[in-house]
Amino acid sequence: MPLNAVVREKRKELGLTQEQVADYLGVTAPAVHKWEKGATYPDVALLPALARLLKTDLNTLLCFHEELSQKEIGLFLNRVTEVFHREGFETALALAMEKVREYPANAGLLHSLAMVLQGSLMMTDLPVQQKQSYEAQIIALYERVVDCNDPKYSSQASYMLASRLITAKEYEKAQERLDALPEPNALDRRTLQARLWMQTGKSEDAAQLLEHKLLASLQEMQATLTSLATIAVQEGDEETALRLAHCGQQQVELFGLWNYGAYLVPLETAVARKDVAGTLSTLQTMLAALLVPWEMRASPVCKHIAQKPGEKNFGAAFLVPVLQDLENSPSYDFLRTEPAFEQLLGQYRAKLETP
C-alpha cells in the first residue's frame, strides 16, 4: 500500500479520527485529510512521530519492504493494455511510468512494462519521429532492468537491447551486450518441471508448459530459417534459399500454426533476391493471411493454451506496423517504382480506414 493508504488503514485500526491524529501531531485536520487522499505528504520531520502514533515502523509506513507480486504485476499489465486500446499509447505510457516511479527497482515490473509498451508502440500509427522518442524511453527501461542485476530478468533485457542495437547498426555496442550474456545452457528446467507434474497428476499444467516451450522453439526455428535463407542468397545459392523457404512453410502447415508465419521465410528470400514478382506475390498472400483469425486450439501443439477472445484477431493489430515497414524500410526500395506495390499498399491502407 502507498503511504496514504497505510496512514488511513492504521488510523482506523486504532480507532483514531483525523482530528485526533492532527491534534497529537500538532497539525490541522485538513492536512491529515490530504495525507490520506494522497494529495500531500507529511513533513519528513513528522514521520517518526506519525509511525509511533500509528504503532508501526518507518519501513511499513514508507512501504520500504513492500514489492509487487507476479499476480499484481500481471493485473497491472492488463490495465496498461486496456488503457492503450481505449485511450491510446501516450496515456498507457504515462500510467506505466507512474508505476515505475513507485517501484523504480522492481526488475520484473520494469521488464514486463518494457515488453508491453514495445508491443503496443508497434501497433500504433504514430509519426516515425514520435515513435523514436517513445522507443528511447522503452530502451531506458530495459537498461534499468540490466542495472537491477536480477539474474531472472537482466539477461532477457540485455538480449532485447542487443537486438535493438543490431537493428540500429550499432554493431560494437551490440557485441558488448552479447558478450555479457551467459552461455546457452542445454539443461532446461521446464522439461524436468513438466516431467514432475506429469508424475504428480498435473497433466494439464505439464502440457501447457511443454506447449509454450515448443512454440518458442518453433518461433526460433522460423527466425533461424529466415537468416539461413538470407545467407544462401548472399552466397548466390538460390536453390538452397528456396528450399529453406519451403521448409518454413512446411513447418507452419505441419504444426498447424498461424498461416501468416508460412510466408515469413519466403518473403525474406524473395526480398534478399530482389525478386519483384516473387515479393509482390508473397506479400499479397501474406497480408491476406494476416487478417485471418487463428484458432490456436485447432493446432495439436496449442490445445492447452488459453486464448483470450481478442487474440484470435491479433493479426489485424499488426497490420499498422507491417504497412509502416513496407512503406519506410529501405529493404523494399526496389519496389518503389512498381505500380502493383503502391496498389497493394493502398488496398490495405483502405482496410485500416474502414471501421
N, C-alpha and C positions, 0 to 999 in steps of 0.2 A: 504493500500500500504506500502511496505517496504521503508526505508529511502531513498534509491537511487531513487526510483520512485517518491517520494514526491519532492525531490530536482529537478529532471528533469522536472516534470509537473509544479511546481510552477515557476521555472525559465522561462519556455516557456510562461506561462500565463502572466508574467510581461514583456515579450519581451526582456529578457536579453540573452546575449551569454555566453558561458562558459568562454571566455576570460574576459568579464566584471565582472562576479562573482569572478573570480580569482583575478582580479585587485583590486576589492573592499575589498577582504578579505586578500590580501597580500600573496596569494599562486600562484602556477603555473596552467596554463590551463590544462596540463595533469593530475594534481591532481584532479581537478573538474571532468574531464572526467572519471577518475577511480571511483570517488564517485558515479556518475550516472550509471556506469556499475555494481556497487556493488562489485568491486574488492577490494576497500579500503573504509575506513570511515573517515570523518572529525575528527580532533583532538577535544577532549572534550571542550577545551577552545574556539574553534571556533563556537560551536553550538549556543550559544545565538546570536552572530552577524549574523550567517547564517540564523537563524529564522527571525531576524528583517529584513534582506535584502530581504528575500522571502515573507515578510509581512504575516508571520504565527506565531504560537507559538510552544514552545518546545514539548508540548504533541502531536500536529499534526505531527511535524517533526519526532518525535521518535515513532509515531503510538501507543502512550501510551493508548489511549482510544479505539483503534480500536480492534474489535473482529470479529471472523468469523460468518457468518450467517449459519443457518442449510443447506441452499442450497449450500453454498460454501463448507461446511464440506462434504456433500453428493457427490459433484463433485470430491473432493479430494480423498474420499474413492474409488470412481470408478477408479480414476487414479492409486491408490495403487494396486487395484485388477488387473487392466490391466498390470501393470508392473510386478506383481507377475507371471501372466500367461505367459508373454513374456520373462522376464529376470530372474525370479527365486526369491526365498524368501529373500535372502540377499540384493538384490537391492531394493526390496519393503520395507524391514525394514529400510534401510538407508534413503530412501525417506521419510518414515513416521517419523523417528526420527529427520530429518531436520525440518519438520513442527512442531514437538513437541518443538524443541528449539526456534522456532519463536513464538509459543503460549504455553508457559510452564504451564499456569494455566487455560487453557480452558477445563473444565471438559467434555463437550460434545465431543470435538475433541479427548481427551485422551481416553475416554471410547470407542468411536466408533473405533478408531485405534486399541485398545487392542483387541476388538472382531474380527475385520477383520484379524489382524495378527494371532490371535489364530486359527481362522478357516483355514487360509492359511497354517499355520505350520502343522496342522493336515493332510493336503493333500500332504505334501512332503514326500520323502523317504530318508531324511537326516539321518545320523547315530544318534543313541539314545543320545549319549553324546553331540553332537552338538545341537540337539533339546532341551535338558535340558538347555543349555546355553541361547538359544533364549527364552525359556519359562520363565526363570528368568527375562529377560527384559520385557516380557509381564506382568508378575506379578507386576513388579515395576511400570508399567503404571497404573494398577488397584489401587495400593496403593496410587499413586499420585492423582487419582480421589477421593479416600476417603478423602485425606488430603485437597482437594479443598472445602470440606464441602458444596457442591452444592446438595441440597436435591433431585434434579431430577435424579442425577447420583450416588451419594455416596452409596445409599442402594443397587443399582444394582451391583456396584463394590464390595461391601462387600459380597454380595451373591456369586459372582464368586470366590472371594478369599476363602470363607468358603468351597465352593465345592472343590476347588483345595487342600485345607488343609486336607479335609476328604480323598480324593484320596491318598494323601501323608501320611496318617495315623498320622497326627499331630493333634490329637483329641482335646487337650486342647486349642490350638490356634484357631481351628475351632469353638469351643464352644464360645470363646471370640467374634469372629466375628458374630456368630449367635445372641448372647445376645445383640449386639449393633444394630441389625436390628429392625425396627419398627414392631409392632404387625400387623398381617394381618387385612385389612380393607374390610369389605363386600361392602362398598359404592364405586362402580366403576364408575368414571366419564364417561367412554366410553359408558355405557348404556344410560345415560342422553344425551350425545352428539349425539348419533345415533337417539334417540327419537326427539331431536330438529331438526336435519337435515331432518328426515322423514316428519316433520310437516312444513318445510320451503322449500320443493321441492327439496331437495338434496338427493334423494333416493340412487343414485349411491355411494355417499360418505358414507352414512349410512350403506349400505350393505357391502362395503369394510371394514369399521371399525369393524362391527359385525363379519364378516368372519375371520378377523385377530384375534379377541378376541376368537372366537370359536376354531380356530386352536390351539391357545396357550393352551386353556383348554384341548383339546384332547391330546396334547403332554404331558401335566401334568398328565392326566389320565393314559396314557401309562406308564409313569415313576412310578406312584403310583401302578399300577397293577404289574409291574415288582418287585417292592420292597415287595409287599404283597405276591407274589408268592415265593420269596426267603425266606421270614419269614415262610411261610407254610412248605417249605421243611425243614428248620431248626427245626421246631416243629414236624417233622415227619408226617405231614398231607399232603400226596402226592395227595390225591383226591382233596382237595381244591386248591392245587398248579396247578393241571391240569385244573381245572375249570376256574381259574383266567387266565391261558394261553389262554384258549378258548375264554374268554371274550375279551382279547386283539386282537385276530384275528377277532372276530365278529365286533369290533369297526371299524377296518380298512375297512372291507367289507361294513358295514352299511353306513359309511360316504364317501366312495369312495376315501380313502386316498392312499398314495403311498404304494404299496403292500409289499415293504421291511419291513415296520413297523409292518406287521402282524406277523412277526416271532421273534420280539424282546423279548416279554414276554415268548413264548415257548422256545426260546434259553436259556434265563436266568434260566428258570425252569429246563431244561434238564441239564445244567451245574451245577446248585446247587445240583441236584440229582446224578451227575457224571454218567449220563446215556450215555454210549458211543454210542450206536446205535441211540438213540434219538437225541443226539447232532450232530452227523455226518449227519443224515438225515435232520435236521433243517438247518444246515449250508449250505448243498448243495442247498436246495431250496432258502434260504435267499440270498446267494451270487448271484444266478441266477437272483433273483428279483432285486438285487442292480443295475444291468446293464440294466434293462428295463426302458425306459423313462416314466415319469409320466406326463400325460396331466392334469394339475391342474383343468382346467375349465370343465373337464368332471365330476368333483365332484360337488355335489349340494351345498357344503359349500365353494366353491372356485371360483364361477362363476364371481365374480367382482374383483378378484386379478390378476393383470397383471403379466404374466410370461415371463421373458426375454428368448430369443431363447436358450441361453446356459444352462438355468436352467432345461430344460427338461431332460438333460442327466447328471444332477449334481451327480447322484449316482456313475457314473464312477470315479469321482474325489475322492470319499470316499473309493474306493477300496484299495488305498495305506494304509491309517490308519487302516482300518479293518483288512487287512492282517498282518500289523505290530502288532496289538493287538493279533491276533491269534498266531502269531509266538513268542511273547515275554511275554504275560500275564501268570502269574502262575495259573490263573483260568483254563487254558487248559492243564496243565501238565499231567492230567490223560489220555490225548490223544496222548502224545508224542511218545509212542511206537506203535501206531496204523498205519499200512501202508496206510489205507484209508485216514487218516488225512493228511499225508505227500503228498499223491497223489492229494488230494483236493487243498492243498496249492500250489503245483506245477502247477496244472491246471490253477489257477488264477494268479499266478506269470507270467505264459507264456502270459496271456492276457495283462499284463502291458507292456511286451516287444514287443508286436505286434503293429506296427504303425497304 
